[in-house]
Amino acid sequence: MKPLPPAKGGNPLMPDIQAGHPAPVREMVLMRHAQAAPAPFGEMGMQADLARPLTAHGRQTAASCGALLRARHFTPDLVMVSPAVRTRQTLTAIGSFYGDRQPDIRYVNALYDAAPQTIRDLLYEVPDKASNIMILAHNPGLQALVAHWAARHCPPGLENALHQGFPPASMACFTAMRAWNQADDGDIRLTDLSCQ
Ligand SMILES: O=C(O)[C@H](O)COP(=O)(O)O
């Protein structure tokens, strides 16, 4: 996958491949849904939250993320998506992925409002054959998980972007040299971060 352009406020990125590391074998993108509208006034609870749609801005930024992923030739084999309307609409607004291959798309109830460990544990269920994967979910779980892995490995120039938090439509890119269902935390390396 080609490198993302620099995150706002960050330094230019130095892809790992230029630093002398071997080409990555497996890629993963963690993405937070794009901006969503609040629940209608007076409607509270999980059902109202699950039903929140993207705003026009959210649809636009998700589409930009899709263009970025296509430009990077990211071809997921598996996309795991929270069942919330805002994550599903984010995936729709991303549009197609690069190339002809269609990813396996799974709506995973456990991703809704998931704790970081829940998201991490889902990797153990990724089939061996899924080399490139994408997870579309929510904060605060995603931000915590990105920070957890970034604490082990953070490329130069991404520290500033990390400190921006993980706003809606953010994407964090990771590589691993082992199958995702066997990778331990030391195998999972942050390579890029894009905050819209
Ligand atoms: O990712 C999140 O923070 C949750 O899904 C809540 O979404 P919100 O920030 O749009 O309220």
PDBQT file of the ligand as one rigid body, heavy atoms in Angstrom, charges set to zero:
ROOT
HETATM    1  O1  LIG A 201     -16.724   6.894  17.699  1.00  0.00    +0.000 OA
HETATM    2  C1  LIG A 201     -17.373   7.404  18.596  1.00  0.00    +0.000 C 
HETATM    3  O2  LIG A 201     -16.919   8.321  19.331  1.00  0.00    +0.000 OA
HETATM    4  C2  LIG A 201     -18.763   6.896  18.901  1.00  0.00    +0.000 C 
HETATM    5  O3  LIG A 201     -19.282   6.141  17.836  1.00  0.00    +0.000 OA
HETATM    6  C3  LIG A 201     -19.662   8.058  19.182  1.00  0.00    +0.000 C 
HETATM    7  O4  LIG A 201     -19.801   8.786  17.997  1.00  0.00    +0.000 OA
HETATM    8  P1  LIG A 201     -19.896  10.347  18.005  1.00  0.00    +0.000 P 
HETATM    9  O5  LIG A 201     -18.535  10.889  18.350  1.00  0.00    +0.000 OA
HETATM   10  O6  LIG A 201     -20.328  10.737  16.620  1.00  0.00    +0.000 OA
HETATM   11  O7  LIG A 201     -20.913  10.718  19.059  1.00  0.00    +0.000 OA
ENDROOT
TORSDOF 0
